[in-house]
Amino acid sequence: MINTKSYFLTALFLCFLCLGVVQGQVGPNARLGAETGVLGQAPSKEQAALEKAKTDSLAKADYQHLLKSLNIQLPVLPPLADDPNRPQNTFPRSSGTGYTDAQGRSYMRSLWGAWINYDETKANDYTLPDPLLLKNGTPVANAETWWKKRRPEIVNDYETQVFGRVPSSAPKVSFAVSSIDTAALEGRAIKKTIVGSIDNSAFPNAKPAIHIGLYLPKNSKGQVPLIVIVSSNISGNNQTVKLLNSEGWAVAVFDAISLQPDNGAGLNLGIIGLVNKGKPRKPEDWGTIRAWSWGLSKALDYLQTEKTINPKQIGIEGHSRWGKTAMLAAAMDTRWAIVFSSCSGSGGASLEKRNFGENLGVIAGESEYHWMAPNFVKYGGDWQALPVDAHDMMALIAPRPLFIAGGTQDIWADPLGEFKACVAATPVYKLLGKTGIDAVESPAPDISLMDSDLAFRLHEGGHTDAPDWPIFVEFAKRYFK
């Protein structure tokens, strides 16, 4: 029997040690861990290492509680150096953790024993769930059946087994403009800093908030499209904001971290900690990515009331973990008009059942489990049992335009797996009267498959969205008329 009270007190004590809770979660730049020090100063290396160790300790305690609550028994594995399954010609990194090879690729072993694989001959032993087949085996032959029966089945799988449910007790968010800069972007935009306040009286140790930097083009005629960029601050990449502004579009940069910290230690804080009052999560409770996507929907509520913005032309973009978040936000909220997901990898656009790059077992491990519902960890050693895959999340976004991008050197995120997911989601787009990807092979670098409503691009380079922004803008122009 797990002593929940003891667990809670231990977690709360570690929170105070780790964060300085009273002052650590009060502003848009407050972060859990080592990103900021006392009074906003950057911590020393020693302070950062100490804070990280404390944060990791709290996350580990929460993870162990999760395993016990789900009766998950991890296998006893040999030391990494002695593991006969370790990929050949790999060696320990000179700094950091894990292994690497002569090509500099990253290798990790999941807690269930599966190593990261980059061998294409070992990657494709999987069977994808059919998005157009009801759970009772009946084919989905028309759009009505999709909307009334099959889509709700997939949503339920994501809510119960993957990202978790939004609790019915999720609080209200009250938005207000905290400041206005009338000369932003060298005088080309008006920047509004917007704060979404959340009543935390039920659990004062958690201080979640929503922070948005909204850039409105000056001298716009009528309402304009808006792209919301998921980020860890409210400034965003200045070049990207300038690019979108030059098109006459508005840009909103959404700070996800001010709503929910990005680690397991933060599950006792943020919006998740507030709703749970600092207690451990239940099997179907929401993870961090679901909390972020919920916050994005709340932000959308507000942004649709901005007079300058066309409420029917609001899109969302995210890169890496924010790419996963953008996809989930659009999958769960059909008001998002267009989606751009960059290098989102496993848990985002790349197939989880395909054994290439970051695998499901890594996401279910101690470093990333907080992104997901506790139930997701059950699949850490049995990927094939997961009832959905990346193409299903794309199908939930259909028939809206979706732009998926990856990089040739970003093999951790498995861009080929992202392409294959697009192909597998195409039948749903076609069922709903839209177009998808009919190509059999992934395109050559910097060749875009964007003549359809479901688009894919593979840029030459690594883990970045920078090369794909101009292409996405051209894609989005077809819909922002």
QUISUL-V514436 format. One record per backbone hydrogen bond with DSSP energy under -1.0 kcal/mol. CO is the residue of the C=O (numbers start at 1). NH is the residue of the N-H. E is the energy in kcal/mol with one decimal. If there is no record, write none. Layout:
co=CO nh=NH e=E
co=CO nh=NH e=E
This chain:
co=2 nh=4 e=-1.3
co=3 nh=7 e=-2.5
co=4 nh=8 e=-2.8
co=5 nh=9 e=-2.4
co=6 nh=10 e=-2.4
co=7 nh=11 e=-2.7
co=8 nh=12 e=-2.7
co=9 nh=13 e=-2.4
co=10 nh=14 e=-2.4
co=11 nh=15 e=-2.1
co=12 nh=16 e=-1.9
co=13 nh=17 e=-2.1
co=14 nh=18 e=-3.1
co=15 nh=19 e=-2.7
co=16 nh=20 e=-1.6
co=20 nh=23 e=-1.5
co=20 nh=24 e=-1.9
co=27 nh=30 e=-1.6
co=37 nh=40 e=-1.8
co=38 nh=41 e=-1.9
co=41 nh=37 e=-2.4
co=44 nh=48 e=-2.9
co=45 nh=49 e=-2.4
co=46 nh=50 e=-2.2
co=47 nh=51 e=-2.8
co=48 nh=52 e=-2.5
co=49 nh=53 e=-2.2
co=50 nh=54 e=-2.1
co=51 nh=55 e=-2.6
co=52 nh=56 e=-3.1
co=53 nh=57 e=-2.0
co=54 nh=58 e=-2.1
co=55 nh=59 e=-2.4
co=56 nh=60 e=-2.6
co=57 nh=61 e=-2.0
co=58 nh=62 e=-2.1
co=59 nh=63 e=-2.6
co=60 nh=64 e=-2.5
co=61 nh=65 e=-1.9
co=62 nh=66 e=-2.2
co=63 nh=67 e=-2.4
co=64 nh=68 e=-2.1
co=65 nh=69 e=-2.5
co=66 nh=70 e=-1.6
co=67 nh=72 e=-2.7
co=68 nh=71 e=-1.2
co=79 nh=82 e=-1.1
co=80 nh=83 e=-1.1
co=83 nh=86 e=-1.6
co=91 nh=100 e=-2.6
co=98 nh=93 e=-2.0
co=99 nh=107 e=-2.7
co=100 nh=91 e=-2.5
co=101 nh=104 e=-2.2
co=107 nh=99 e=-2.6
co=108 nh=116 e=-2.1
co=110 nh=113 e=-1.9
co=114 nh=110 e=-2.8
co=117 nh=357 e=-2.5
co=119 nh=122 e=-2.0
co=120 nh=123 e=-1.2
co=123 nh=355 e=-1.7
co=124 nh=126 e=-1.5
co=130 nh=133 e=-1.2
co=132 nh=140 e=-2.4
co=134 nh=137 e=-2.3
co=138 nh=134 e=-3.1
co=142 nh=146 e=-1.6
co=143 nh=147 e=-2.7
co=144 nh=148 e=-2.6
co=145 nh=149 e=-2.2
co=145 nh=150 e=-2.0
co=146 nh=151 e=-3.3
co=149 nh=153 e=-1.4
co=150 nh=154 e=-2.1
co=151 nh=155 e=-2.6
co=152 nh=156 e=-2.3
co=153 nh=157 e=-1.9
co=154 nh=158 e=-2.3
co=155 nh=159 e=-2.4
co=156 nh=160 e=-2.4
co=157 nh=161 e=-2.6
co=158 nh=163 e=-2.4
co=158 nh=164 e=-1.3
co=162 nh=373 e=-2.7
co=163 nh=287 e=-2.4
co=167 nh=170 e=-1.8
co=174 nh=197 e=-3.1
co=176 nh=195 e=-2.7
co=179 nh=193 e=-2.5
co=181 nh=191 e=-2.8
co=184 nh=189 e=-2.1
co=185 nh=188 e=-1.3
co=188 nh=218 e=-1.9
co=189 nh=184 e=-1.5
co=190 nh=216 e=-3.0
co=191 nh=181 e=-3.0
co=192 nh=214 e=-3.0
co=193 nh=178 e=-3.0
co=193 nh=179 e=-1.2
co=194 nh=212 e=-2.5
co=195 nh=176 e=-1.7
co=196 nh=210 e=-2.1
co=197 nh=174 e=-2.5
co=200 nh=203 e=-1.5
co=203 nh=206 e=-1.9
co=210 nh=196 e=-3.8
co=211 nh=255 e=-2.6
co=212 nh=194 e=-2.9
co=213 nh=253 e=-2.7
co=214 nh=192 e=-3.1
co=215 nh=251 e=-2.2
co=216 nh=190 e=-2.7
co=224 nh=310 e=-2.9
co=225 nh=250 e=-3.0
co=226 nh=315 e=-3.0
co=227 nh=252 e=-2.3
co=228 nh=317 e=-2.9
co=229 nh=254 e=-2.8
co=231 nh=256 e=-2.7
co=237 nh=241 e=-2.5
co=238 nh=242 e=-2.4
co=239 nh=243 e=-2.3
co=240 nh=244 e=-2.4
co=241 nh=245 e=-2.3
co=242 nh=246 e=-2.3
co=244 nh=249 e=-2.0
co=245 nh=248 e=-1.9
co=250 nh=227 e=-2.0
co=251 nh=215 e=-3.8
co=252 nh=229 e=-3.1
co=253 nh=213 e=-2.2
co=254 nh=231 e=-2.7
co=256 nh=259 e=-1.2
co=256 nh=260 e=-1.9
co=258 nh=209 e=-1.7
co=259 nh=271 e=-1.8
co=264 nh=267 e=-1.5
co=265 nh=268 e=-1.1
co=266 nh=269 e=-2.0
co=269 nh=273 e=-3.0
co=270 nh=274 e=-2.1
co=271 nh=275 e=-2.3
co=272 nh=276 e=-2.4
co=273 nh=278 e=-2.1
co=276 nh=279 e=-1.6
co=282 nh=285 e=-1.9
co=283 nh=375 e=-2.4
co=284 nh=165 e=-2.5
co=287 nh=291 e=-2.2
co=288 nh=292 e=-2.7
co=289 nh=293 e=-2.3
co=290 nh=294 e=-2.2
co=291 nh=295 e=-2.3
co=292 nh=296 e=-2.1
co=293 nh=297 e=-1.7
co=294 nh=298 e=-2.0
co=295 nh=299 e=-2.4
co=296 nh=300 e=-2.3
co=297 nh=301 e=-2.0
co=298 nh=302 e=-1.4
co=299 nh=303 e=-3.0
co=300 nh=304 e=-2.2
co=302 nh=305 e=-2.0
co=303 nh=306 e=-1.2
co=306 nh=309 e=-1.4
co=308 nh=224 e=-2.7
co=310 nh=313 e=-2.0
co=313 nh=226 e=-2.4
co=314 nh=337 e=-2.8
co=315 nh=228 e=-2.7
co=316 nh=340 e=-2.3
co=317 nh=230 e=-2.8
co=318 nh=342 e=-2.7
co=319 nh=322 e=-1.9
co=320 nh=324 e=-1.5
co=321 nh=325 e=-1.9
co=322 nh=326 e=-2.6
co=323 nh=327 e=-2.0
co=324 nh=328 e=-2.4
co=325 nh=329 e=-2.8
co=326 nh=330 e=-2.1
co=327 nh=331 e=-2.4
co=328 nh=332 e=-2.2
co=329 nh=333 e=-1.1
co=333 nh=336 e=-1.4
co=338 nh=316 e=-2.2
co=339 nh=403 e=-2.8
co=340 nh=318 e=-1.9
co=341 nh=405 e=-2.2
co=342 nh=320 e=-2.8
co=345 nh=348 e=-2.2
co=345 nh=350 e=-1.9
co=354 nh=356 e=-1.7
co=359 nh=363 e=-1.5
co=360 nh=364 e=-2.0
co=362 nh=365 e=-1.4
co=365 nh=369 e=-1.8
co=368 nh=371 e=-1.9
co=369 nh=372 e=-1.7
co=370 nh=288 e=-3.3
co=371 nh=289 e=-1.3
co=373 nh=376 e=-1.5
co=374 nh=377 e=-1.5
co=375 nh=378 e=-1.5
co=376 nh=379 e=-1.9
co=377 nh=380 e=-1.8
co=382 nh=385 e=-1.3
co=383 nh=386 e=-1.5
co=389 nh=392 e=-1.7
co=389 nh=393 e=-1.1
co=390 nh=394 e=-2.0
co=391 nh=395 e=-2.0
co=392 nh=396 e=-1.6
co=394 nh=398 e=-1.3
co=397 nh=400 e=-1.8
co=401 nh=339 e=-1.9
co=402 nh=455 e=-3.2
co=403 nh=341 e=-2.4
co=404 nh=457 e=-2.0
co=405 nh=343 e=-3.1
co=406 nh=459 e=-2.7
co=409 nh=411 e=-1.3
co=410 nh=413 e=-1.1
co=411 nh=414 e=-1.1
co=412 nh=358 e=-2.8
co=414 nh=418 e=-1.5
co=415 nh=419 e=-2.2
co=416 nh=420 e=-2.5
co=417 nh=421 e=-1.6
co=418 nh=422 e=-1.9
co=419 nh=423 e=-2.1
co=420 nh=424 e=-2.1
co=421 nh=425 e=-1.6
co=422 nh=426 e=-1.0
co=425 nh=428 e=-1.1
co=425 nh=429 e=-1.3
co=426 nh=430 e=-2.5
co=427 nh=431 e=-2.2
co=428 nh=432 e=-1.8
co=429 nh=434 e=-3.1
co=430 nh=433 e=-1.8
co=444 nh=447 e=-1.8
co=449 nh=456 e=-2.0
co=453 nh=402 e=-2.4
co=455 nh=404 e=-2.5
co=456 nh=449 e=-3.3
co=457 nh=406 e=-2.1
co=458 nh=446 e=-3.9
co=459 nh=408 e=-2.3
co=461 nh=409 e=-3.4
co=462 nh=464 e=-1.7
co=465 nh=468 e=-1.1
co=468 nh=472 e=-2.7
co=469 nh=473 e=-2.5
co=470 nh=474 e=-1.6
co=471 nh=475 e=-2.1
co=472 nh=476 e=-3.3
co=473 nh=477 e=-1.8
co=476 nh=479 e=-1.6
co=476 nh=480 e=-2.0
co=479 nh=481 e=-1.2
